[in-house]
């Protein structure tokens, strides 16, 4: 396989894992906390970085950041952040995910 094809497969795989995990966690949202979603997403970022490439890991990190904010942080289904500690949690997730890419 060419390296370009492998790269597309890596991107499709990790983005698919991110979408699938978001779908599953969204269905279980009444039973999980924001931190649980962050743990799942950081594992996906680490996998994407290790199995793919740095830009894939960075892209997945930002998608995870927005998914946590939108789906798993009250108020749900909006990008609004009401609590200062929620901003800290989001920034901490993103910082950790980006540091993991280097």
N, C-alpha and C positions, 0 to 999 in steps of 0.2 A: 504494500500500500504506500502511496505517496505521503509525504509528511503533511501536505496540505489537506488530504483526505482525513488523515488521523486527527488533525487539528479540528476539523469540522465535527468529527465523531465525538471528540472530547467535549467540545462546546455543547453539542446536542445532548450528550449524556448528562452532564452536570446541570444544565438548565432544565432538563427533564426531571432530574432528581429534585431540584429546587421547587419546581411547579407541583410535582406529585406530593412532596412533603408538605407544602403549603396547603394543598387541597385536603390532605388527611388531617393536618392540625386544625385547619379551619372548621372541619366537621366536628372536631373534639374541643372546640374553643371553650365551651362552658366548663370543661374539666382540666384545662391547662392554664398556666400563668405565662406572662410575658417572658420570664426567664427560661421557661422550658423551650419556647420557640427559639430564643436566642441561642441556647445550647445546640439545638438541632441545626440551626443555620451556621453556627461557627464550625460545626463538623463538616458541613457541606462546603464551606469556604476552604477549609483545610484540605479536603479531598480534591477539590477543583484545582487548588494551587499545586498540590503534590502530583496529581495525576494529569493535569493539563499544563497550564502555564500561568505566569504572573498576571497577565491581563485578564484572563478568565477568572482567576481568583478575585481580582479587584472588582470586576463586573458583578460577580456573584455576591461579593460583600455589600455593594451598594443596593443590589436587588433585595438582599436579606434585610438591610437597614430599612428600606421602604416597606417591605412586607411586614416586619415587626411593627412598625409604626401604624400601618394601615389596618392590618388584620388582628393584631394581638395586644394592642394598647388602647385602653379607653380614652376617649370615645372611639368605639369601633367603626371601621369602614370610613375613616376620614384621616387625613394627614395632620390633623390638629393634635397638639400636645398640650395637655392641661396642667400637668404637674412638673415642677422643676426636676424632681428625681427621675421622671420618665425621660427627660432630655438627657440627663446624665447617663441613664442606662443605654439609650440609643447611641450616644457619642462613644461610650465605653465599648459597645459592641463593634462599632465601625472602626475605632482605633485598634482594637484587638485583631479584627479581621484584616485590616491593612498591614499591621505589623507582621502578621503571619505570612504575608506575601513577600517578605524580604528576608 
